[in-house]
Amino acid sequence: MTSLRKLGRSDLEVFPLSLGGNVFGWTADEATSFAVLDAYTAAGGNFVDTADSYSAFVPGNQGGESETIIGKWLKARGNRSDVVIATKVSQHPEFQGLSAANIKAAADASLRRLGTDHIDLYYTHWDKVEVPVEEIIGALDELVKAGKVRQIAASNISPERLKASLDFSDREGLARYVAIQPHYNLVSRDTYEGELSEVAARNGLSALPYFALAAGFLTGKYRPGTSVESARAGRAAQYLESERGQKVLTALDEVAQAHEAPVATVALAWLAARPTVAAPIASARTVDQLPALLGVAELELTDTELAKLTDASA
């Protein structure tokens, strides 16, 4: 039985891999999304990450497609109390920004799509520096007090704004961020390491990295001379052109071979072992892609292997 990990100082306990819902209603239709969610939870997974804006970036979509599919699945399976649902506010076409009024309206819209009376973890998706942290935290605190949100978190926020938010929460005794969702992986370390991770560590926050597999590059399927059919192929292939990307692939191959494990599992295991990280986020558009992701719950790398990967990614 895989041990669950506590999120910050909260009462939320999660599986060490968060299933990304960004593909639901985009590269995974409803039936496939249901199958992926079923397989993830059957393996012990309990932590699903989405956002109200997924997937407004797809032509013909309005935003909220992912939440709607997850809501239908929760209703069909009758398992709401078994699953930790995380969603986000600020980017939906109809609910832009982080004004107090928008945060509350967007939360109500997310609750309707998810078919539930509470969101377990509610993120500010992209910080909006024109809005005072006092207004943002105040609105989130109202949602917590109303029972609509259990815990709050921040994604894509500067160290200064994160610290200011935490200080205000502490000073006023209001709801406090328990987690941060940074862009972080073996080929993108400076997007989290340094001041941002230090603020998180000092304040007991858990990190839940997105782009954990660098848009698929860290699965190992992108190699010189190969062509991959994927909506993210262009972004992932860029890493091949860098010396760091090639060094990381070489190190991943060596460690993966030693464990007879998929490259993706090793990349996620490195991330899961980093300071403050509770659960990397990764998505699967097919059930066949899930085992390599779920393997992070069981794979424990040695200190030497972790150091090899850390050095290669420097």
C-alpha positions, -999 to +999 in steps of 0.1 A: +000+000+000+015+033-011+019+059+017+000+091+012+018+124+016+005+153+037+000+186+019+018+213+039+002+218+073-033+208+061-054+177+067-052+167+030-033+135+023-025+126-013-010+099-035+026+108-046+014+113-082-012+139-090-032+130-122-033+161-145-067+168-159-056+192-186-060+165-213-096+158-204-118+173-231-087+180-252-066+150-263-087+126-243-124+124-249-150+117-222-148+079-225-110+078-225-109+103-196-132+080-176-110+050-183-078+069-173-095+081-140-107+046-133-073+031-138-056+058-117-079+053-087-078+016-091-040+018-086-045+038-053-044+073-068-066+099-051-054+133-063-068+149-095-056+183-107-076+205-131-084+242-137-115+261-147-098+272-179-090+237-192-093+235-221-103+269-234-071+269-255-086+243-279-106+257-308-143+251-302-140+248-264-153+273-239-132+264-208-145+241-181-145+209-202-121+191-179-141+200-148-173+189-165-158+155-174-144+150-139-178+160-124-196+134-146-171+108-136-174+115-098-212+113-101-211+080-121-186+064-097-201+078-065-166+083-050-164+120-043-152+115-007-123+093-019-108+118-043-089+150-036-099+175-063-077+205-070-088+233-094-078+268-102-091+304-108-080+334-129-078+321-165-113+311-176-125+333-204-156+343-185-138+345-151-106+364-157-085+377-128-083+375-091-107+402-079-127+391-049-159+391-069-144+370-097-128+345-073-162+338-057-181+336-089-155+314-105-156+290-076-193+287-078-190+279-115-164+253-108-185+237-081-214+234-106-193+218-133-177+194-108-211+186-093-199+189-058-204+212-028-167+217-021-133+220-037-105+203-018-076+225-030-083+258-047-054+275-065-049+310-078-038+299-113-017+329-123-010+357-098-024+391-108+000+417-092-025+445-098-048+429-072-037+434-035-029+401-018-053+412+010-082+411-015-072+377-028-067+361+005-098+377+019-119+362-008-103+328-005-109+329+033-146+336+027-148+305+005-131+284+032-154+297+059-184+290+037-173+254+033-169+257-004-131+252-003-111+231+021-076+244+015-060+271-007-028+272-028-010+293-053+005+285-088+027+308-108+035+334-082+066+353-073+085+347-040+076+383-029+039+379-035+039+344-019+056+357+012+033+388+014+002+365+011+015+342+038+024+371+061-011+386+057-028+353+064-007+348+096-013+384+107-050+384+102-057+347+111-071+340+077-069+309+054-033+303+044-017+287+014-007+251+021+009+243-013+025+258-044+023+246-080+055+256-098+068+248-132+096+224-122+114+194-137+148+180-145+153+205-174+136+234-157+150+239-123+154+276-119+117+280-123+114+268-087+147+263-070+161+293-052+141+320-035+106+306-043+114+271-030+130+287+001+098+306+009+079+274+005+102+255+028+103+281+055+066+283+056+058+245+054+043+245+020+042+215-003+052+218-039+032+201-066+052+206-098+035+209-132+052+202-165+068+174-144+078+156-176+087+187-196+058+183-220+067+147-226+105+152-232+113+133-199+095+102-210+124+095-232+104+092-264+120+122-280+153+113-295+175+126-323+160+116-357+127+105-342+092+120-349+065+119-322+028+125-329+017+147-300+000+180-294+031+190-273+058+176-297+072+210-307+078+222-271+093+188-260+116+185-290+132+218-282+149+203-252+168+179-275+187+208-289+203+217-256+234+202-241+215+199-207+187+180-224+210+154-239+229+150-206+197+145-187+185+119-212+218+100-209+216+100-171+180+090-171+187+061-195+215+048-171+193+049-140+163+035-158+183+006-171+196-002-135+160-004-122+145-018-154+121+011-151+106+035-177+125+068-181+094+087-171+092+069-138+128+078-130+123+115-139+092+116-117+111+098-089+139+124-089+113+152-087+093+134-059+126+132-039+133+170-041+129+191-010+093+203-004+079+182-033+048+162-023+035+150-056+045+157-092+016+163-116+015+143-148-013+136-173-021+106-194-042+108-225-045+069-227-046+042-201-014+027-216+005+058-205-004+055-168+018+027-155+050+047-161+035+076-141+022+054-113+056+038-109+068+069-090+049+056-060+072+026-057+105+036-072+131+047-047+164+060-062+197+058-043+215+089-032+241+082-059+214+080-086+197+112-074+231+129-075+238+117-110+205+132-123+210+164-103+245+169-118+233+161-153+206+187-150+227+215-135 
